[in-house]
Amino acid sequence: MEHVSIADQQESIKSLRSTISKLENALSQMTETGASTTLVKKRLKAINVGLAMLENVWHQSPHDYTLEDLTEARMVITGLFPSIENSYTKSKAGSPQKTLLERRIKALELALHAIEFIIKL
């Protein structure tokens, strides 16, 4: 996998942890209201897998994910890009939302690269 600066590593890990927190909150609220949680659960697992793969590649942290988990996470994360990029396009230049989306896109791209790197091993 390509070299990533320590600052970018920290920013990406922070971004994915923030995304996980938001998904956990959404899952909790959806569970309380009885809404379907299948999509949120898939996204939450995929982001957790992505974070674990980044930590594995950058910090040699162990993980318990299977090849099937990695393949599914890759598909789910890839499927997130169109909606995130659409929101990014609509956000105002210099806004906190645009900055958050830039960081999230970068973190997800790096997570995807890490997943693909691990799959190829």
C-alpha positions in Angstrom: 0.0 0.0 0.0 1.2 3.5 -0.7 2.8 5.7 1.9 0.4 7.9 3.9 1.7 10.6 6.2 1.1 10.3 10.0 -1.2 13.3 9.9 -3.3 11.8 7.1 -3.4 8.5 9.0 -4.6 10.2 12.2 -7.2 12.3 10.3 -8.5 9.2 8.5 -8.8 7.1 11.6 -10.6 10.1 13.4 -12.9 10.5 10.4 -13.9 6.8 10.3 -14.4 6.7 14.1 -16.7 9.7 13.8 -18.6 7.9 11.0 -18.9 4.8 13.2 -20.3 7.0 16.0 -22.9 8.6 13.7 -23.9 5.2 12.4 -24.2 3.8 15.9 -26.4 6.7 16.9 -28.6 6.3 13.8 -28.9 2.6 14.5 -30.0 3.2 18.0 -32.6 5.8 17.0 -33.9 3.6 14.2 -34.2 0.6 16.5 -36.2 2.7 18.9 -38.6 3.8 16.2 -38.9 0.3 14.6 -37.4 1.4 11.3 -35.5 -1.1 9.1 -31.9 -1.2 10.2 -30.4 -3.6 7.6 -28.7 -0.9 5.6 -27.2 0.9 8.6 -26.0 -2.3 10.1 -24.2 -3.2 6.8 -22.6 0.2 6.6 -21.6 0.1 10.2 -19.9 -3.2 9.8 -18.2 -2.1 6.5 -16.8 1.1 8.2 -15.6 -1.0 11.1 -13.9 -3.4 8.7 -12.3 -0.5 6.9 -11.0 1.1 10.1 -9.6 -2.3 11.2 -7.8 -2.8 7.9 -6.2 0.7 8.1 -5.1 0.0 11.6 -3.8 -3.4 10.5 -1.8 -1.9 7.6 -0.5 1.1 9.4 -0.1 -0.2 12.9 -0.1 -4.0 12.5 -3.2 -4.3 14.7 -4.7 -7.8 14.5 -8.2 -8.3 13.1 -10.7 -11.2 13.0 -12.4 -10.4 9.7 -12.7 -13.1 7.0 -12.2 -12.7 3.3 -16.0 -12.7 2.9 -16.2 -9.8 5.4 -13.6 -7.9 3.5 -15.3 -8.5 0.1 -18.7 -7.3 1.5 -17.1 -4.3 3.1 -15.4 -3.3 -0.1 -18.8 -3.5 -2.0 -20.6 -1.5 0.7 -17.9 1.2 0.9 -17.8 1.5 -2.9 -21.5 2.0 -2.8 -21.2 4.9 -0.4 -19.2 7.1 -2.8 -22.0 8.3 -5.1 -24.1 9.7 -2.3 -21.2 11.2 -0.4 -19.8 12.8 -3.6 -23.3 14.2 -4.4 -23.5 15.8 -1.0 -20.0 17.1 -1.5 -20.9 18.7 -4.8 -23.9 20.4 -3.2 -22.1 21.7 -0.1 -20.7 25.3 0.0 -17.0 25.9 -0.6 -15.2 26.4 2.7 -18.1 25.1 4.8 -17.5 22.7 7.7 -19.8 20.2 5.9 -17.5 20.3 2.8 -14.4 19.8 5.0 -16.0 16.9 6.8 -17.0 15.3 3.5 -13.5 15.8 2.0 -12.0 14.0 5.0 -14.6 11.2 4.9 -14.0 10.6 1.2 -10.3 10.5 1.7 -10.7 8.1 4.7 -13.0 5.8 2.8 -10.7 5.8 -0.2 -7.8 4.8 2.1 -9.9 2.1 3.8 -10.8 0.7 0.4 -7.2 0.6 -0.6 -6.3 -1.2 2.7 -9.1 -3.7 2.2 -7.9 -4.4 -1.4 -4.3 -4.7 -0.2 -5.2 -7.2 2.5 -7.4 -9.2 0.0 -4.5 -9.5 -2.4 -2.1 -10.9 0.3 
